[in-house]
């Protein structure tokens, strides 16, 4: 999704070994940073399950889930109108499937950022400006090593390690073609 989503996740517990058809995950879903509910998926291909967080009343949970449906529908309508058009034919855009799409998108983003940060700590990453390809230098990205890489490769290459995280991520997702 291109525009920033109002939906985010906290307290993420994700298991790669138990993720088969879907992500095996347990997390807290938030809208604008405010806790909405908990969600989980056992990783065996089923849809996500949403349930109240500890101490949340049933009335609060139902209202917050309704708010989450609307925010999810708005996110998809803005970022993927074709998908929204297909899904809204069946339920006026108020399906938990819309929530599943937005929440899974938030989890995928979290996992990709985590992977990117780990890679940025281990190696220097160069972005070839003319082709948008990323190259790795198998060297720990110390200040001196980054300065040397910049000095040796400018202006044809950008050193991703030296850019703000959001800029790194925008290049990372575009180049790795794992995010659409």
Secondary structure, 3 states (H helix, E strand, C coil): CCCCCCEEEEEEEEECCCCCCCCEEEEEEEECCEEEEEEEEECCCCCCEEECCCCCCHHHHHHHHHHHHHHHHHHHHHHCHHHHHHHHHHHCCCCHHHHHHHHHHHHHHHHHHHHHHHHHHHCEEEEECCCCEEEEECCCCCHHHHHHHHHHHCCCEEEHHHCCHHHHHHHHHHHHCCCC
